[in-house]
Amino acid sequence: MVVRQIIIVLFFVFPAVILKGQSKGEKVVDTLKLEDFEIITSTYIDGDTIPHMTIEEVLVYPRPKFNSRRQIRRYSRLIANIKKVYPFARLAREKLAEMDRHISTLPSDLEKRRYVKQMEDELFSDYEDDLKKLTIAQGRLLIKLIDRETGDTTYEWVKELKGSISAFFWQALARIFGSNLKTEFDAAGRDRLINDIIIMIEAGMI
């Protein structure tokens, strides 16, 4: 096995190095640099040493098929809405994780309530104007994406941080406007298109 690997190195690597040195008019000995080599792992199968390497993931999505201009407009509007609210969902994930970690270090319920109130005031101060500009459709989408990013519904987070009474109040208010804080993200089902769009956005495809 060792002999085979040596032969592979001599047969494939060194001729390439020699050609590189000749193309530049340099001596071969001067081209033997660390950056000229790439370490490739190998697998021994049925008496043969087979080199292999891991390549970057390539995302391939079929082009959506539309039956009308209305469907094209709806798809374009969905992409625009996701690009609008997805940064807020990611921010929610980061802030909620930060709050969850810090709350676990506080010794009393009073300190926890004060901390939650402080963070709530800061978030409203920084993002209230932007959130007020969201449409109802964008607000519903944000509720779904918070569940996608955090693993818990908006209702569960409100209940965890503000208590059951606050969660009930905000849920009732959301229902008045046709929303539901308990909405879960269904990546494999009804929200598959949204999930695909997010993956393509993250990959820089759209």
C-alpha positions in Angstrom: 0.0 0.0 0.0 2.8 2.4 0.9 4.6 1.6 -2.4 1.4 2.4 -4.3 1.1 5.7 -2.6 4.7 6.6 -3.4 4.2 5.7 -7.0 1.0 7.8 -7.2 2.9 10.8 -5.8 5.8 10.4 -8.2 3.6 9.8 -11.2 1.0 12.6 -10.7 2.6 15.3 -8.5 6.2 15.6 -9.6 5.6 15.9 -13.4 3.2 18.8 -12.6 5.9 20.5 -10.5 8.5 20.0 -13.3 6.2 21.4 -15.9 5.4 24.4 -13.7 9.1 25.1 -13.3 9.8 24.7 -17.0 7.0 27.1 -18.0 8.4 29.8 -15.8 12.0 29.2 -16.9 12.9 28.2 -13.3 14.8 25.3 -11.9 12.8 22.4 -10.6 14.4 22.5 -7.2 13.2 26.1 -6.8 9.5 25.2 -7.5 9.3 22.6 -4.7 7.3 24.8 -2.3 4.7 23.8 0.3 2.0 25.8 -1.6 2.6 23.7 -4.7 1.2 20.6 -2.9 -2.3 19.6 -1.9 -2.9 16.9 0.6 -5.6 14.5 -0.7 -7.0 11.7 1.5 -7.4 8.2 0.0 -9.4 5.1 0.5 -8.1 1.5 0.1 -10.6 -0.6 -1.8 -10.1 -4.1 -3.2 -6.3 -3.7 -3.4 -6.4 -0.2 -4.9 -5.7 3.1 -3.3 -8.3 5.6 -4.5 -7.7 9.3 -3.7 -10.8 11.3 -2.9 -11.7 14.8 -1.7 -14.7 16.8 -0.5 -16.1 19.4 -2.8 -18.4 22.3 -1.8 -22.1 21.7 -1.8 -23.9 22.9 -5.0 -27.5 23.9 -4.6 -29.7 23.2 -7.6 -33.3 24.3 -7.7 -35.7 23.9 -10.6 -37.0 27.1 -12.1 -40.5 27.7 -10.8 -43.3 27.2 -13.4 -46.1 29.8 -13.5 -49.4 29.6 -15.2 -50.2 33.3 -15.0 -48.7 36.7 -14.4 -50.6 36.8 -11.2 -48.6 33.8 -9.9 -45.3 35.5 -11.0 -46.3 38.6 -9.1 -47.2 36.6 -6.0 -43.9 34.7 -6.1 -41.9 38.0 -6.6 -43.8 39.6 -3.7 -43.1 36.6 -1.5 -39.4 36.9 -2.2 -39.5 40.6 -1.4 -41.4 40.0 1.9 -39.0 37.3 3.0 -36.0 39.6 2.3 -37.8 42.3 4.3 -38.5 40.2 7.5 -35.9 37.5 7.5 -33.2 39.8 9.0 -35.7 40.5 11.9 -36.1 36.7 12.4 -32.4 36.2 12.6 -32.1 39.2 15.0 -34.8 37.6 17.1 -32.8 34.3 17.2 -29.7 36.1 18.3 -31.4 38.3 20.9 -33.5 35.5 22.4 -30.5 33.3 22.7 -28.6 36.1 24.4 -31.5 36.8 26.8 -31.9 33.1 27.6 -28.3 32.7 28.5 -28.2 35.8 30.7 -31.5 35.1 32.4 -30.2 31.8 33.5 -27.4 33.6 35.5 -29.8 35.9 37.4 -30.6 34.8 40.9 -34.1 36.2 41.4 -37.3 36.5 39.6 -37.3 40.3 40.2 -33.9 40.7 38.4 -35.1 38.5 35.6 -38.2 40.7 35.1 -36.1 43.9 35.2 -33.7 42.4 32.6 -36.5 41.4 30.3 -38.1 44.9 30.6 -34.8 46.5 29.9 -34.2 44.4 26.8 -37.8 45.0 25.7 -37.3 48.8 25.9 -34.0 48.6 24.0 -35.5 46.5 21.2 -38.6 48.8 20.9 -36.3 51.8 20.8 -34.1 50.4 18.1 -36.7 48.6 15.9 -40.2 49.9 16.7 -40.3 52.2 13.7 -39.2 49.5 11.3 -41.6 46.9 12.7 -44.5 49.3 12.4 -43.9 49.6 8.7 -44.5 45.9 8.2 -47.7 44.9 6.5 -50.0 42.3 7.9 -48.7 39.7 5.5 -45.1 40.5 6.5 -46.1 40.3 10.2 -47.5 36.8 9.7 -44.4 35.7 7.8 -42.2 37.0 10.6 -44.1 35.0 13.2 -43.4 31.9 11.1 -39.7 32.7 10.6 -39.2 33.3 14.3 -40.3 29.7 14.8 -38.0 28.5 12.0 -35.0 30.3 13.4 -35.5 29.7 17.2 -37.3 26.4 17.2 -40.2 27.9 19.3 -43.2 29.8 18.4 -43.6 33.5 19.2 -46.3 32.5 21.7 -43.9 30.2 23.6 -41.2 33.0 23.7 -43.7 35.5 25.1 -44.9 33.0 27.6 -41.3 32.2 28.7 -40.1 35.8 29.0 -43.3 37.7 30.0 -45.5 35.0 31.5 -48.7 33.2 30.6 -51.0 36.3 31.0 -48.9 38.4 28.6 -48.8 35.5 26.1 -52.6 35.2 26.3 -53.0 39.0 25.8 -50.7 39.2 22.8 -52.2 36.1 21.2 -55.7 37.6 21.6 -54.5 40.8 20.0 -52.8 38.9 17.1 -56.0 37.0 16.4 -57.9 40.2 16.0 -55.5 41.1 13.1 -55.8 37.7 11.6 -52.5 36.4 13.0 -51.6 33.6 15.3 -48.5 33.7 17.6 -48.7 29.9 17.8 -48.1 29.4 14.1 -45.3 26.9 13.4 -43.0 26.8 10.4 -43.6 23.7 8.3 -40.4 23.4 6.2 -41.4 20.1 4.5 -45.1 21.0 4.0 -47.0 24.2 3.5 -43.9 26.4 4.0 -41.6 24.5 1.7 -41.5 27.3 -0.9 -40.6 29.8 1.8 -37.9 27.5 3.1 -36.4 27.1 -0.4 -36.4 30.8 -1.0 -34.5 31.4 2.3 -31.9 28.8 1.3 -31.5 30.4 -2.1 -31.2 33.9 -0.4 -28.5 32.6 1.9 -26.6 31.0 -1.0 -26.7 34.3 -2.9 -28.8 32.8 -5.7 -31.6 35.4 -5.5 
